[in-house]
Amino acid sequence: MAIHCTALNTLQFQTLATNKGAGIVWSPLSNFLLYGATTKIGLARKAGVPIAIGCDAPSGTENLLGELKIAKLVSDREGGLFSDQELVDAVTRVPAAMIGWKGYVGSIEPDRAADLLIVEGTQGDPYASLIATDESKIIAVVIDGRPRAGRASIVDPNSPGVELIRIAQQNLVLDIIEAADHPLGGTSLSSAIATLTYALANLPDVAGEAHTLAPALIGAHDHWRPVPDYDDRAAGPMFAASTLPGPADVDPLTIEPMTAVDNPGFAGRIKANMNVPQWLKDAL
């Protein structure tokens, strides 16, 4: 499976298709923000390469509802490469097939997991309506038949183990708290946001604490090891103090809102980005 593929040409897409590659993941807004151009998606489609759409956060949109809109704008500008249904397929059926999950998810059929996104509206074309909607119109998210997020009419806010949170300009009930035997057991989304908000606002202090703890952790068995995808050097000890950033290397940050409708400055920052073409700025 290939990601982005902004540098590929016709021959390379044909090679990818004929060698039974799983497909590509296209993240148009991320491409524009970083490089000023996106994948030659028409060539990929013509070559018969399966195409999935991904938002590539944090360098793209907030979620797939946002990325669908950018993908449609690109498709329309290039003469209507995709129908609305094909765009929705690119975030449902196609990626499910690409990762070998076709028999389980990606479509609504008997014997498959009931993973459903329920949004407002019963009029007009359902695919066009989904692409046009935003997060404030979400009624519920159902995973394997169980409502995991939804309005109080769908998920009872008084049920054990749920939380009521203000998000996407509406009150939603979340049923996502892990069981006590999970490493994140008992962690609500609200508490996770609070922890991340504090950590980002105090990054220099956090960096200082990491240096203090590093010597005690040298030699510990590390189940997880961060390896930057741009660093070709062999990863050294995970907790080597000499490789950790210090308090002077980082600045305090603020956490972004989780949805585009809660983030009024998001579109403006996209338009202010020098790499984004004018036609896209005009369309946003």
C-alpha positions in Angstrom: 0.0 0.0 0.0 1.4 3.3 -1.0 0.8 6.6 0.7 0.4 10.0 -1.1 2.4 9.1 -4.3 2.7 12.7 -5.3 5.8 12.0 -7.3 4.4 9.1 -9.4 3.8 9.3 -13.1 1.8 7.3 -15.6 4.3 4.5 -15.9 4.8 4.2 -12.2 1.0 4.1 -11.5 0.7 1.3 -14.2 3.5 -0.6 -12.5 1.8 -0.3 -9.2 -1.5 -1.5 -10.7 0.0 -4.5 -12.6 2.1 -5.7 -9.6 -1.0 -6.2 -7.6 -0.3 -3.4 -5.2 -3.1 -2.9 -2.6 -3.6 0.7 -3.7 -2.8 4.2 -2.7 -4.0 6.5 0.1 -4.7 10.0 -1.2 -4.6 13.0 1.2 -5.2 16.0 -1.1 -5.3 18.9 1.5 -2.1 17.6 3.2 -0.5 17.5 -0.2 -1.5 21.1 -1.0 -0.4 22.5 2.3 3.0 20.8 2.2 3.9 20.8 -1.5 1.5 23.1 -3.3 0.2 20.3 -5.5 -1.5 16.9 -5.0 -1.2 13.4 -6.4 -1.9 13.0 -10.1 -5.0 11.2 -9.1 -6.4 11.1 -12.6 -3.4 9.1 -13.8 -3.8 6.7 -10.8 -7.5 6.2 -11.6 -6.8 5.6 -15.3 -4.1 3.0 -14.4 -6.7 1.1 -12.3 -5.0 1.7 -9.0 -7.5 1.4 -6.1 -7.7 4.8 -4.3 -8.6 5.4 -0.7 -8.9 8.8 0.9 -7.1 9.7 4.2 -7.0 13.0 6.1 -3.4 12.7 7.2 -4.0 14.8 10.3 -2.4 17.0 11.6 -1.2 18.2 8.2 -4.6 17.8 6.5 -8.2 18.2 7.5 -9.6 17.4 10.9 -11.3 14.2 9.7 -12.7 12.3 6.7 -15.7 14.5 6.3 -13.3 17.4 5.7 -11.1 15.4 3.3 -14.1 14.3 1.3 -14.9 17.9 0.5 -11.3 18.7 -0.7 -11.3 15.5 -2.8 -14.6 16.5 -4.4 -13.2 20.0 -5.2 -10.2 18.4 -6.9 -12.3 15.9 -8.7 -14.6 18.6 -10.0 -11.7 20.7 -11.1 -10.3 17.8 -13.1 -13.5 17.3 -15.0 -15.4 15.1 -12.6 -13.0 12.2 -11.9 -15.2 10.6 -9.3 -18.9 10.4 -8.7 -20.1 11.2 -5.2 -20.7 7.5 -4.5 -17.1 6.7 -5.6 -15.8 9.3 -3.2 -17.7 7.8 -0.4 -16.5 4.3 -1.5 -13.0 5.7 -1.1 -13.5 6.1 2.7 -15.5 2.8 3.1 -15.5 -0.1 0.7 -12.1 0.6 -1.0 -9.9 0.9 2.1 -11.7 -2.1 3.6 -10.7 -4.2 0.6 -7.2 -2.7 0.5 -6.4 -4.0 4.0 -8.1 -7.3 3.6 -11.2 -6.5 5.7 -13.7 -6.6 2.8 -15.7 -9.5 4.3 -16.1 -7.6 7.6 -16.5 -3.9 7.2 -16.9 -1.2 4.5 -20.5 -1.9 3.5 -23.8 -2.6 5.0 -24.5 -6.3 4.4 -25.6 -9.4 6.4 -22.9 -10.9 8.6 -20.7 -7.8 8.6 -19.9 -5.6 11.5 -22.6 -2.9 11.9 -20.2 0.1 11.8 -22.4 3.0 10.9 -22.2 6.8 10.7 -25.7 8.3 11.1 -26.1 12.0 10.0 -29.0 14.3 9.7 -31.0 14.5 6.5 -33.2 12.3 4.4 -33.6 14.4 1.3 -31.6 14.3 -1.9 -28.7 12.1 -2.9 -27.3 10.4 0.2 -23.7 10.4 -1.1 -23.8 14.1 -2.0 -25.4 14.8 1.4 -22.7 13.0 3.3 -19.9 14.9 1.5 -21.6 18.2 2.2 -22.4 17.6 5.8 -20.2 18.6 8.8 -19.6 17.2 12.3 -22.5 19.1 13.9 -24.9 17.0 11.9 -23.7 13.7 13.3 -26.4 11.9 15.2 -24.5 8.7 16.1 -21.5 6.5 15.5 -22.2 2.8 15.8 -19.3 0.3 16.0 -20.1 -3.4 15.7 -23.8 -2.6 16.4 -23.0 -0.7 19.6 -23.6 3.1 19.7 -20.3 4.5 20.8 -21.1 8.2 20.3 -24.5 9.9 19.8 -27.0 12.3 20.9 -29.0 11.6 24.1 -31.8 10.3 22.0 -29.5 7.5 20.9 -27.2 7.0 23.8 -28.6 7.3 27.4 -26.4 9.8 29.2 -27.3 8.1 32.5 -25.9 4.7 31.3 -22.9 3.4 33.3 -19.5 4.2 31.9 -20.5 6.9 29.5 -19.6 10.6 29.5 -21.5 13.7 28.2 -19.2 16.1 26.3 -19.7 19.3 24.3 -18.2 18.6 20.9 -19.1 19.6 17.3 -21.3 22.3 18.6 -23.6 19.8 20.3 -23.9 17.6 23.4 -22.8 14.1 22.6 -22.8 11.0 24.8 -19.7 8.9 24.4 -19.4 5.2 25.3 -15.6 4.8 24.7 -14.1 4.4 28.2 -11.9 1.3 28.3 -12.3 -1.4 30.9 -10.2 -1.3 34.1 -7.8 -3.9 32.8 -6.8 -1.8 29.8 -3.8 0.6 30.1 -6.2 3.5 29.4 -8.9 2.0 31.6 -11.2 4.6 33.1 -9.9 7.4 30.9 -12.6 9.6 29.5 -12.2 11.9 26.5 -12.6 14.9 28.7 -9.7 13.8 31.0 -7.5 12.9 28.0 -8.1 16.4 26.6 -7.2 17.9 30.0 -4.0 15.9 30.2 -2.9 16.7 26.7 -3.8 20.4 27.2 -1.7 20.6 30.3 1.2 18.7 28.8 1.4 20.8 25.6 1.1 24.0 27.6 4.0 22.9 29.8 6.2 21.2 27.2 9.5 22.7 28.6 8.7 21.3 32.1 7.8 17.9 30.5 11.1 17.9 28.6 12.9 18.6 31.9 11.1 15.7 33.7 12.0 13.3 30.8 15.7 14.1 31.4 15.3 13.5 35.1 13.7 10.1 34.5 15.9 8.9 31.7 18.8 7.6 33.7 16.5 5.4 35.8 14.9 3.9 32.7 18.1 3.0 30.8 18.2 -0.7 30.3 14.5 -1.1 30.9 12.7 -3.4 28.3 11.0 -1.0 25.9 7.9 -2.4 24.3 7.5 0.7 22.2 10.2 2.7 20.5 9.6 6.0 18.6 11.4 6.0 15.2 10.8 9.2 13.1 10.0 8.3 9.6 12.5 10.8 8.3 15.4 9.5 10.3 17.4 6.7 8.6 19.7 6.3 11.5 19.4 3.2 13.7 17.3 3.9 16.7 19.4 4.1 19.9 18.2 3.4 23.5 14.7 4.8 23.8 15.5 6.6 27.1 19.0 7.9 26.4 19.1 11.3 28.0 21.5 12.6 25.4 18.9 12.1 22.6 16.0 13.7 24.4 14.9 17.3 23.7 15.6 19.6 26.6 13.5 22.4 28.0 15.1 25.0 25.7 14.3 22.8 22.6 10.5 23.0 22.9 7.9 25.8 23.2 4.5 25.6 24.9 1.6 24.7 22.5 -2.1 24.8 22.6 -4.3 21.9 21.7 -6.5 22.2 18.6 -10.3 21.7 18.8 -11.3 18.2 17.7 -13.7 19.2 14.9 -13.7 21.8 12.1 -17.0 23.4 13.3 -15.4 24.0 16.7 -12.3 25.6 15.1 -13.4 28.8 13.4 -9.8 29.7 12.4 -9.1 26.5 10.5 -10.3 27.6 7.1 -8.5 30.9 7.5 -5.2 29.2 8.2 -5.6 27.0 5.1 -6.3 30.1 3.0 -3.3 31.8 4.5 -0.9 29.0 3.5 1.3 30.0 0.6 1.2 26.6 -0.9 -2.5 26.3 -1.3 -3.5 27.2 -4.9 -5.8 30.2 -5.4 -8.6 28.2 -6.9 -8.8 26.0 -3.7 -8.8 29.1 -1.5 -11.6 30.6 -3.5 -13.6 27.4 -3.1 -13.2 27.1 0.7 
